[in-house]
Amino acid sequence: MTPKHLLLILAGWTFALSAAAQWQWIGKDGRKVFSDRPPPTDIQDKDVLKQPGGKKGRSVAPTAPVEGTEGAVAAAPPAGKVDPNMPKISGKDAELQAKKKKLEEEETAKKKAEEEKMAKGKADNCERAKKGLASFQSGVRISTVNAKGEREFMDDNARATESKRLQGIVDSDCK
């Protein structure tokens, strides 16, 4: 590693350390609070233990929430001075709301399509099971192919078992 690279790394670390400035104060419940934002205005200066730059106490004017920002912290304008060109903050992003609504609609449509697919599958199973059950109940001899590829006719036990299985499918899918 060259000295030039080392200097770049040290400069990056210095910048990162200054960017990670931390506030420390004692909260109302007596616990230490660590934050990258100044403490609320109701915390007294004597309770502020540390601030960015390694100073004790509070020398930076605290920020207060601006009404309508839904928990976001923004610097409050000086009393009596409001910039008329400053946009009003409503706390809601119309574009974000539109994206959220579109996503919800897509999810609802996806669920509906899945439900329709399941209903169609159940209806198909119902029809096949009814036809198969009718064949078994008609008394016609039914044959199957064994593992060797030979044709075998079902005996009464096999017919009863298959009829019972098909009746279970009819009962569950034909509601």
Protein Blocks (a to p, Z undefined) as FASTA:
>chain_A
ZZklmmmmmmmmmmmmmmmpccddddfkopacddfbdcdfklcfklpmbdehhigcjfbd
cddddehilopacddddehiacfklccdehiafklmmmmmmmmmmmmmmmmmmmmmmmmm
mmmmmmmmmmmmmmmmnopacddddfkopacdddfklmmmmmmmmmmmmmmmmZZ
